[in-house]
Amino acid sequence: MNYKYRTDQAVNEFVEFKIDFSKIYNSYLFNNKWTNEIDDYYYSEKIKNIKILLHKQLKYGHKQAEYLQYLLDFIWNKVDYIEDYKFRSFEFFELFSDKISDITSHDSIPASNSGLYEEYKIGSSSETTNEHELFDFLRFHSSRMNDFQTEIDFEKGRLLFVLSIYTEALKDLHGFIYSIHMDAEYIDFKSSDFEYFTIPPKNIKENICHINLNKKSVAHFFRILLEENFLVFDEKNENYNRLELKRFVENNFTYQNNKNQRTSIDTFNREYSEVVSPSSPEVKAHKKFIDEFILKLQNRKSRLKD
């Protein structure tokens, strides 16, 4: 069985995308799927299938570290490609217009978004609708999206929300692969059942520590603690040291989500890879976090009396 071919095929299918616009229904399709049929969980099965194939390729293939690096570069190039088109504003439709196809024939009819648009316009609470993630996204970016003056504006916003979900799914997969790549030199893939990487830990404590930071800031914070040797998990192996830190954070801490709720970290793959990976554009964000951290320490120092 050629697992490399099958893995490449699955990753290629996941990474490639197309956008169509129906002139009949004034609605967008993303990879032949109406945008109102795609939610946060849409890509879960696709990623799960890629993980299974990748496991088999790493177990029976060769040059695993090189192959993992190839996948990392391939996936991150797609993330960069999407983000270059500024998908968090309507500027996306100016930059990407020549790549969106107009279609007039369809295999299915989209559900109407009119009722949902009216809910949004009257300020319906995102807690009372199944579309709360969509509403949160639209409200946060509304100033860059014409404040959704028309229903077609709402359709455009929904497409950009789908692109956001898709980009986050790419980053999740990238983070998962990166967490393996960090330790590829030390893993016996031939005898590994891969569960150590694919199955979340089940012994998470109920009473765990809460950090008053968002998930990305948690990654910046622990990167400092690890790289400045405030925290050490493995003194002999730097890669194991990083991996054990990641699992320590996943098992023992909660973070502050965008609704100011205490939320279990569960998986730290994407955020950790974005912050630590040399190919990530997070250097400026890390410097900003350091500046804010220094300011807090300076303020604390000034309050102390000799």
Secondary structure, DSSP 4 states (H G I P E B T S, - for coil): --HHHHHHHHHHHHH---EEEETTTTEEEETTEEGGG--TTTTHHHHHHHHHHHHHHHHH-S-HHHHHHHHHHHHHHHHHHHHHT-TTSTHHHHHSGGGEEEE---SS-PPP-HHHHHHHHTT--GGGSTTHHHHHHHHHHGGGTGGG-SHHHHHHHHHHHHHHHHHHHHHHHHHHHHHHHTTGGG--TTT--SHHHHS--S---SS-EE-SS-HHHHHHHHHHHHHTTSS-S-SS-HHHHHHHHHHHHHHHEEEE-TTS-EEE----HHHHHHHH-TTSS-HHHHHHHHHHHHHHHHHHHHH---
